[in-house]
Amino acid sequence: MRSSDETARAGQGASGLSAFVREDVESYLASHAEDDYPDVLVERLRELGAFGATVPVEHGGSGRPSQEVAQLSYELARGWQSLAGLVGTHLKLCQQMLRHGTEQQKRTWLAPMARGEQVFARAYHERGVGDPAAVRTTVDISDGTGRLNGHKSWVTNARHADRIVVIARADDATVGVLTDPHRPGIDIGAELPRPGMLGVSLAEVTYRDYAFDPKTEVIGGPEHDLTDALRTYDVTSYVARALGSADAVYESALRFVRETAHHRSPEARGAIGLRMGELSTQRSAMHAVWQCLTEQRPPLTPGAAKVFCTSALQELVRAASVLCGGAAYAGTLNALGRHYRDALALPIIGTPNDILLSRIGERELAGDDT
Ligand SMILES: Cc1cc2nc3c(=O)[nH]c(=O)nc-3n(C[C@H](O)[C@H](O)[C@H](O)COP(=O)(O)OP(=O)(O)OC[C@H]3O[C@@H](n4cnc5c(N)ncnc54)[C@H](O)[C@@H]3O)c2cc1C
């Protein structure tokens, strides 16, 4: 992963984003409650074109290559994982619209999605249902009207999204239904309590006979069953996000250690140096994994990279917090606490690490080297 300064040189979007994170996000977090919805930051993200990164130019976006999209996740996660979650979900839904939407849907939605005028959220998971083909939410169509019924357990940005794409089972395929949170038949639950990923809402969403137009509001169908796409859901962005947090945390810890070194005893300096060496080694290993992933160097797979980097991040943040003592827990470095709490979600979200590990193990046992 490139440093922030290199990113700044890589193009207008990335440049704007790293400055946005350094200036706007940091000052926002210093002066607002972490669980307030960050309207002002979302507006800046619109201005910076962040919502259009995966939308091709002909549809009004900036059509950035995947490496730059990962860089965007990295930058946002350096500042605040919640923003990376909000934007990342939307960008993946833009890709889904592009791959599985009709020409009419692409013409209607992609340009406003790219401008961030229509921010999309995704309602896929249901408690304990890990397989897209097994979702219990159903679509029924009769007399030209669709009806959606089901319950989704966690939806990021549910309260502020303009549209929620619901993954549901139709007779002949797993599809996405474009739902409007302001129409009848949808109930967005209370904010879910959690230790991290605050600011951007997380809520349960229930559909009871939600009526929709099956011609214009369904993404996918028998010709475009979304099951496979959802099973191979891109985990690369979570690696970039883990790296973003790791770099932010590492740099804070290093700064703190340098600034406070002069009043330490020689003994303490030695012990702190050793811990700093451990942190640096861990961070270097994460960067090496990222490099192998982007260069598609076997035997590393995206799943293995996600497992390694999200686990290493937890260890790194914990160790950095110990190293910075009280300042990390309740003082000038309390952003470490936020990174620590946010890091707890990364092994769970996307595809959970244990599922990725099981798949890796199965492949190894089957002797499949691909
Ligand atoms: C902060 C946050 C934001 C989220 N945002 C969204 C969102 O916007 N949209 C959305 O649709 N979902 C969202 N989710 C849901 C998230 O994707 C799921 O929580 C996640 O996929 C895990 O599903 P689960 O909680 O049902 O875990 P479970 O399926 O109950 O699994 C729990 C644990 O059991 C083990 N396990 C289960 N199945 C297997 C298996 N096959 N192999 C090996 N081990 C297994 C693993 O240890 C796993 O971690 C969000 C969750 C969080 C925490």
The ligand as an SDF file (V2000), in Angstrom:
LIG
                    3D

 53 58  0  0  0  0  0  0  0  0999 V2000
  -20.8340   -3.6950   11.9120 C   0  0  0  0  0  0  0  0  0  0  0  0
  -21.5830   -4.6320   11.0180 C   0  0  0  0  0  0  0  0  0  0  0  0
  -22.0920   -4.1590    9.8310 C   0  0  0  0  0  0  0  0  0  0  0  0
  -22.8170   -5.0140    8.9800 C   0  0  0  0  0  0  0  0  0  0  0  0
  -23.3760   -4.5000    7.8550 N   0  0  0  0  0  0  0  0  0  0  0  0
  -24.1160   -5.3050    7.0580 C   0  0  0  0  0  0  0  0  0  0  0  0
  -24.7810   -4.7870    5.8940 C   0  0  0  0  0  0  0  0  0  0  0  0
  -24.6870   -3.6120    5.5710 O   0  0  0  0  0  0  0  0  0  0  0  0
  -25.5350   -5.6290    5.1430 N   0  0  0  0  0  0  0  0  0  0  0  0
  -25.6650   -6.9480    5.4700 C   0  0  0  0  0  0  0  0  0  0  0  0
  -26.3390   -7.6670    4.7470 O   0  0  0  0  0  0  0  0  0  0  0  0
  -25.0530   -7.4780    6.5530 N   0  0  0  0  0  0  0  0  0  0  0  0
  -24.2930   -6.6830    7.3610 C   0  0  0  0  0  0  0  0  0  0  0  0
  -23.6950   -7.2060    8.4740 N   0  0  0  0  0  0  0  0  0  0  0  0
  -23.8620   -8.6200    8.7550 C   0  0  0  0  0  0  0  0  0  0  0  0
  -22.5760   -9.4050    8.6300 C   0  0  0  0  0  0  0  0  0  0  0  0
  -22.1900   -9.5020    7.2930 O   0  0  0  0  0  0  0  0  0  0  0  0
  -22.8000  -10.7410    9.3240 C   0  0  0  0  0  0  0  0  0  0  0  0
  -22.8040  -10.4770   10.7160 O   0  0  0  0  0  0  0  0  0  0  0  0
  -21.7240  -11.7300    8.9880 C   0  0  0  0  0  0  0  0  0  0  0  0
  -21.8320  -12.1350    7.6710 O   0  0  0  0  0  0  0  0  0  0  0  0
  -21.7870  -12.9480    9.8840 C   0  0  0  0  0  0  0  0  0  0  0  0
  -23.0530  -13.5160    9.8840 O   0  0  0  0  0  0  0  0  0  0  0  0
  -23.7230  -13.9160   11.2880 P   0  0  0  0  0  0  0  0  0  0  0  0
  -23.5440  -12.7750   12.2190 O   0  0  0  0  0  0  0  0  0  0  0  0
  -25.0900  -14.4120   11.0060 O   0  0  0  0  0  0  0  0  0  0  0  0
  -22.7980  -15.0620   11.8390 O   0  0  0  0  0  0  0  0  0  0  0  0
  -23.1400  -16.6000   12.0340 P   0  0  0  0  0  0  0  0  0  0  0  0
  -23.5060  -17.1900   10.7410 O   0  0  0  0  0  0  0  0  0  0  0  0
  -24.0430  -16.7240   13.2020 O   0  0  0  0  0  0  0  0  0  0  0  0
  -21.6890  -17.1200   12.3790 O   0  0  0  0  0  0  0  0  0  0  0  0
  -21.0930  -16.8560   13.6640 C   0  0  0  0  0  0  0  0  0  0  0  0
  -19.7930  -17.6160   13.7010 C   0  0  0  0  0  0  0  0  0  0  0  0
  -20.0430  -19.0190   13.5230 O   0  0  0  0  0  0  0  0  0  0  0  0
  -18.9770  -19.5890   12.7920 C   0  0  0  0  0  0  0  0  0  0  0  0
  -19.5030  -20.1020   11.5060 N   0  0  0  0  0  0  0  0  0  0  0  0
  -20.7420  -19.9470   10.9960 C   0  0  0  0  0  0  0  0  0  0  0  0
  -20.8500  -20.5660    9.8030 N   0  0  0  0  0  0  0  0  0  0  0  0
  -19.6690  -21.1150    9.5410 C   0  0  0  0  0  0  0  0  0  0  0  0
  -19.1420  -21.8730    8.4610 C   0  0  0  0  0  0  0  0  0  0  0  0
  -19.9000  -22.1940    7.3670 N   0  0  0  0  0  0  0  0  0  0  0  0
  -17.8610  -22.2730    8.5010 N   0  0  0  0  0  0  0  0  0  0  0  0
  -17.0650  -21.9430    9.5690 C   0  0  0  0  0  0  0  0  0  0  0  0
  -17.5130  -21.2230   10.6360 N   0  0  0  0  0  0  0  0  0  0  0  0
  -18.7790  -20.8120   10.6330 C   0  0  0  0  0  0  0  0  0  0  0  0
  -17.9580  -18.4790   12.5980 C   0  0  0  0  0  0  0  0  0  0  0  0
  -17.0700  -18.4720   13.6940 O   0  0  0  0  0  0  0  0  0  0  0  0
  -18.8020  -17.2470   12.5990 C   0  0  0  0  0  0  0  0  0  0  0  0
  -18.0450  -16.0750   12.8670 O   0  0  0  0  0  0  0  0  0  0  0  0
  -22.9920   -6.3760    9.3320 C   0  0  0  0  0  0  0  0  0  0  0  0
  -22.4580   -6.8460   10.5470 C   0  0  0  0  0  0  0  0  0  0  0  0
  -21.7590   -5.9900   11.3780 C   0  0  0  0  0  0  0  0  0  0  0  0
  -21.2060   -6.5430   12.6630 C   0  0  0  0  0  0  0  0  0  0  0  0
  1  2  1  0
  2  3  1  0
  2 52  2  0
  3  4  2  0
  4  5  1  0
  4 50  1  0
  5  6  2  0
  6  7  1  0
  6 13  1  0
  7  8  2  0
  7  9  1  0
  9 10  1  0
 10 11  2  0
 10 12  1  0
 12 13  2  0
 13 14  1  0
 14 15  1  0
 14 50  1  0
 15 16  1  0
 16 17  1  0
 16 18  1  0
 18 19  1  0
 18 20  1  0
 20 21  1  0
 20 22  1  0
 22 23  1  0
 23 24  1  0
 24 25  2  0
 24 26  1  0
 24 27  1  0
 27 28  1  0
 28 29  2  0
 28 30  1  0
 28 31  1  0
 31 32  1  0
 32 33  1  0
 33 34  1  0
 33 48  1  0
 34 35  1  0
 35 36  1  0
 35 46  1  0
 36 37  1  0
 36 45  1  0
 37 38  2  0
 38 39  1  0
 39 40  1  0
 39 45  2  0
 40 41  1  0
 40 42  2  0
 42 43  1  0
 43 44  2  0
 44 45  1  0
 46 47  1  0
 46 48  1  0
 48 49  1  0
 50 51  2  0
 51 52  1  0
 52 53  1  0
M  END
$$$$
